[in-house]
Amino acid sequence: MKKIPELKNLLFENILSESLKFIPPIEDSYINTYPEFILFFKNINIISKHDLVISSHFVYGWMPTIIELKFQYMEDVLKSLNKAKNGVILTIVELELLKILSITLL
């Protein structure tokens, strides 16, 4: 029977201390790309259908599947996304609607 290694030093303070020592590689694609995604949305005042389609594909372009958007829900999804962008906490119903928009990914 294979022995399971003992996990040591899993105190929050140890994990925090070690994580602060981590320096990501300068040339790391993820590290350099992710801030661009954030900037894309930061520069949009109101998320449009165009913004959602383009951003969905560049975000899911990292995954081994192609996103399939359900366009019949687009108007309500855009309302919810813009509420969230303006700091409104979405309801369970609104979150479920976001999930339905791209149900093929889940």
N, C-alpha and C positions, 0 to 999 in steps of 0.2 A: 504494500500500500504506500502510495506516495505521501510524503510528509508535507503538510502545509506549512510554509514559512511563517515564523512568528513575526507579527508586526510590532515594531518597537517605536517609541518616540512619536506617537501619534497625538501628542498634546498640541492644542491650537498654537501655543507659543512657538513650538518647534517647527510646525508647518509654516507659520508666518515668517519666522526667522529665515528658513531655507528659501521660501518663495521670494523674499526680498533680495536674496543673493543671485537670483536667476537673471541673466542678461540674454534676451533673445538675439539670435544671429542678425546682424545688420541686413543681410541679403534675404532674409526669410520672406517669402512671397505673402504668406498670410498676414504677418505683422505689417508689411508695407501696404497691403491692399485694403484691409479692414477699415482703417481710418478714412479711406476714400469713399467707402460706402456710407459711413457716418456723415461725411461732408456733403455727399450727394443729397441726403435727406435734410440736413441742416439748412441747405440753400434753397429748399422748396418751401414756399409759404403754404400752399394748398396742394395736397397730393392729388394728381389727376389720373385718369385711366392710363395715359401714356407713361407717367412716372411709375405707376404700379406695375405695368406690364414689363417695362424695361428693367426696373429694379428686381422684380421677381426672378427674371431670367439671369441677371448677373449674380444674384445671391445663390440661386439654385444651380448655377453653372459649376459650382464646386462639387456638386453631388453627382452620383452615378446614375441619376435618373433625370428625365426631362419633366419640367413642371407642366401641368395641364390645368389652366385656369378655367373656372366656371363663370363665364361672362354674364350669365343671367343674374348674378348676385352683385355685379360690379358697383352699381350705384350705392347700395346700402353699405357695402364694404368700404368704399371711399369715404362715406360719411363717418363710419366708425374709425377709420385710420386717421382722418383729420381731427376727430375729437381727441384721440389718443395723442396725436402730435401736439395738441394744445393743452395737454396735461390732464385731460379728463380720464378718470378710471372707467374702463369699459365694463359693461354688465356681462354676465355669463352668456346671455343670448347674443350679444355683439361679438364676444370671443368665439362662440360656436360658429357664427357666420363667417368669421375670418378663416376658420378651419375648413368650412364647406367650400370656400373659394378655391382651395387647392387640395381637396380631399384625396386626390390620387397620390399625394406624397406621404400620407400617414399610414 
